[in-house]
Amino acid sequence: MKFDYNQEFDIKEIYRKLTAPSQPLMVKASEFFESTGDDNLCKLQAVVERFLTLSTQV
């Protein structure tokens, strides 16, 4: 089976994407680490706190 590369790839579109100025994607840390209380980190911290309080009481 022979490919017709003119139909498969648009050289102008590829060139446009390669030469376009790059825009850095930035995410604010405060938005990314939003404190919702139901994520795994909060659950882990709660378990560790309970473990530490129980181990210091014994």
N, C-alpha and C positions, 0 to 999 in steps of 0.2 A: 504494500500500500504506500503510495507516494503522498507526501504532505505538500500542500501549497502554502508555503510560509507567508506569502503575502496576505492570505486570508486568515491564517492562524494568529499571527502577531502583527499588531499595529506599531510599526517602527516609530511613527511620529509620537504616539502616546507614550511609548517606552522612553524615548528621548526627552519628552516633556517632563516625565516623572524624575528622570535622572538629573536633569539640569535645573529643576525647580529649587528655589531656596528652601532649606529645611527649617521647619518651625519646631523649636523644642517644646515638648509637652511637659508642662509643669503642673504639679498637684500640691496644694498647700498641705503641710503636715497636719495642721489642725483639722482639716476636713477629712484627711485620710485616716487619722487615728481618732475618729469621733468616739466619744465615750457613751456607748449605748447601754452597757451593763450586761448584755446578753451574749457577748462574744466569748470565745474560748479562753482568752487571756484572763478575763474577769472571773470566769468559772474556776480556772486553775488557781488564781490568787486566793479565791475564797476557800478552796479545798486546802491549800497550803496553810492559810491562817488558822483554819480549824484544826489541822494536824499539829501545828505548833502549839496552839493553846492546850490541846489534849496532852501533848507530850510534856509540857512544862508543868501541868497539874499533877502528873503521876510521880 
